């Protein structure tokens, strides 16, 4: 399988490089991998995820995402790369003044897809996340689990090569969490989407083969 993400001697830091969070990390993620990233609070899990979509630039070493070197990536190239990434946040980050359907197609709107394409994709994804009857409702009219399903649908709207999920079930009950895990499993299995999930609690039931990385003491280690 082809490599989608590659890190070599990667160091990530804040405060103009003074506060190193991850140091000299090396790893590879392949197309179709499902990856869990765990570790103590403050260990750098979310920091690593942010580096993968360019919110944080590496201090040292190499980080390739889709063949793009993130250490010195230009704004236009980063914008192009993000078209192939789906991002899921713990706090949903939905636009409360927009309907569920409009929230789902936001990435398509930004990229100027025709209305008929937006509508067709919205209907397909609403059915996929079992929210078809809520298309015209607003986020604050939904439960937390339903809002996160909207977030998953939005992340899938452009058939991404990679999904990055930051604590996607952190605020959810067990039933809603299981629904989210099922959706992410299906994306990986059916579309060969690479999925990276930062989580403090891995699911107890999971049917796919997966990889597990732990971040501790500024290192990134794979559990074998």
C-alpha positions in Angstrom: 0.0 0.0 0.0 1.2 3.5 -0.7 2.3 5.8 2.1 0.0 8.7 2.8 1.8 10.3 5.8 5.5 10.0 6.6 7.3 11.6 9.6 11.1 11.5 10.0 12.7 12.9 13.1 9.7 15.2 13.5 9.8 17.8 16.3 6.7 19.9 17.0 6.9 22.9 19.4 5.1 26.0 20.7 6.3 29.4 21.9 8.6 30.0 18.9 10.1 26.6 19.3 11.0 26.8 23.0 8.3 24.4 24.2 8.9 21.1 22.4 5.8 18.8 22.6 6.9 16.0 20.2 10.6 15.3 19.5 12.3 13.1 16.9 9.2 11.1 16.0 9.3 8.8 13.0 6.4 6.8 11.6 4.5 6.0 8.4 0.8 5.7 7.7 -0.4 3.9 4.6 -3.5 4.3 2.5 -6.5 2.5 4.1 -4.9 2.4 7.6 -7.2 3.0 10.6 -5.0 4.6 13.3 -5.8 5.3 16.9 -3.6 7.8 18.7 -3.7 7.8 22.5 -1.7 9.2 25.4 -2.0 11.2 28.6 -3.6 14.7 28.6 -1.2 17.3 27.3 1.1 14.7 25.7 0.7 16.2 22.2 -2.1 14.1 20.5 -4.0 17.1 19.2 -0.8 18.9 18.4 0.2 16.0 16.1 -3.2 16.1 14.4 -2.9 19.8 13.9 0.4 19.4 12.2 -1.2 17.0 9.7 -3.5 19.7 8.3 -1.0 22.6 8.6 -2.2 24.5 11.6 1.1 23.9 13.3 4.4 23.7 11.3 7.2 21.3 12.2 10.1 22.8 14.1 12.6 20.2 12.8 12.5 17.0 10.7 10.3 16.1 7.9 6.5 15.6 7.7 5.0 14.6 4.4 1.2 14.5 4.0 0.1 13.3 0.6 3.6 14.0 -0.7 3.5 17.6 0.6 6.3 18.7 2.9 4.5 20.4 5.8 7.5 22.2 7.2 7.7 24.8 4.5 4.4 24.3 2.6 3.1 27.4 0.8 -0.5 28.7 1.5 -1.8 27.8 -1.9 -0.4 24.2 -1.7 -1.8 23.8 1.8 -5.2 24.9 0.6 -5.0 22.3 -2.2 -4.0 19.6 0.2 -6.9 20.4 2.6 -9.3 19.6 -0.2 -8.3 16.0 0.3 -8.6 16.0 4.1 -11.8 15.5 6.2 -11.5 16.9 9.7 -13.8 16.1 12.6 -13.7 18.1 15.8 -14.8 17.2 19.3 -16.8 20.4 19.6 -18.5 19.8 16.2 -17.8 23.3 14.9 -21.1 23.6 13.0 -22.7 26.8 11.9 -25.7 27.2 14.1 -27.5 29.6 11.7 -27.3 27.1 8.9 -29.4 24.0 8.4 -28.0 20.5 8.7 -27.9 20.0 5.0 -26.1 23.3 4.4 -23.5 22.5 7.1 -22.8 19.2 5.4 -22.1 20.7 2.0 -20.0 23.6 3.4 -16.7 22.2 1.9 -18.4 21.8 -1.5 -19.7 25.4 -1.3 -16.2 26.7 -0.6 -14.8 24.9 -3.6 -17.6 26.1 -5.9 -19.3 22.8 -6.7 -22.6 23.2 -8.6 -25.8 23.2 -6.6 -27.0 20.0 -8.1 -23.8 18.2 -7.0 -24.1 19.7 -3.5 -27.7 18.6 -3.2 -27.0 15.1 -4.4 -24.1 14.6 -2.1 -26.1 16.1 0.8 -28.9 13.6 0.3 -26.5 10.6 0.0 -24.7 11.6 3.2 -27.8 12.4 5.2 -29.0 8.9 4.4 -25.6 7.5 5.3 -25.5 9.1 8.7 -29.3 8.4 9.2 -30.3 12.1 9.5 -32.4 12.4 6.3 -35.4 13.6 8.3 -33.3 16.3 9.9 -32.0 18.0 6.7 -33.9 21.3 7.4 -33.3 21.4 11.1 -30.6 23.5 12.8 -27.6 22.2 14.9 -29.0 23.4 18.2 -32.2 21.4 17.6 -30.1 18.2 17.6 -28.5 16.1 20.3 -24.8 16.0 20.7 -24.6 12.6 18.9 -26.6 13.9 16.0 -24.5 17.0 15.7 -21.3 14.9 15.5 -22.9 12.8 12.8 -23.4 16.0 10.9 -19.7 16.7 11.5 -18.8 13.2 10.1 -21.0 13.8 7.0 -19.3 17.1 6.4 -15.9 15.5 6.7 -17.0 12.9 4.1 -18.6 15.4 1.7 -15.6 15.5 -0.7 -14.6 11.8 -0.5 -11.4 12.6 1.4 -8.2 10.6 1.1 -7.6 11.1 4.8 -9.9 11.7 7.8 -8.4 13.4 10.9 -10.7 13.1 14.0 -9.9 14.9 17.2 -11.7 13.2 20.2 -14.8 12.6 18.0 -16.7 10.7 20.7 -15.3 12.7 23.7 -18.6 14.3 24.6 -20.9 11.5 23.6 -22.8 8.7 25.3 -22.1 5.1 24.5 -24.8 4.7 21.8 -23.8 7.8 20.0 -20.1 6.9 20.2 -20.8 3.5 18.7 -22.6 5.2 15.8 -19.6 7.4 15.1 -17.2 4.5 15.2 -19.4 2.6 12.8 -19.4 5.5 10.4 -15.6 5.9 10.5 -15.1 2.1 10.1 -17.3 2.1 7.0 -15.4 5.0 5.5 -12.2 3.1 5.9 -13.5 -0.2 4.8 -15.7 0.9 1.8 -13.7 3.8 0.5 -10.2 2.9 1.6 -10.0 6.2 3.4 -7.1 6.6 5.8 -8.5 7.4 9.2 -6.5 8.9 12.2 -8.4 9.3 15.4 -7.1 11.0 18.5 -9.0 9.6 21.5 -8.7 9.1 25.2 -10.9 6.0 25.1 -10.6 3.5 22.3 -13.9 1.6 21.5 -14.4 -1.7 23.2 -15.8 -3.3 20.1 -14.1 -2.7 16.8 -14.3 -5.0 13.7 -11.5 -3.6 11.5 -7.8 -4.3 11.8 -6.2 -1.1 13.2 -2.9 0.4 14.3 -2.3 2.1 17.7 0.2 4.8 18.4 0.9 6.1 21.9 2.3 9.6 22.6 4.3 9.9 25.8 7.5 11.6 27.0 7.5 13.6 23.7 7.8 10.3 21.7 5.4 8.6 19.3 5.4 4.8 19.6 3.5 2.1 17.8 1.9 -0.6 20.0 2.7 -4.0 18.3 
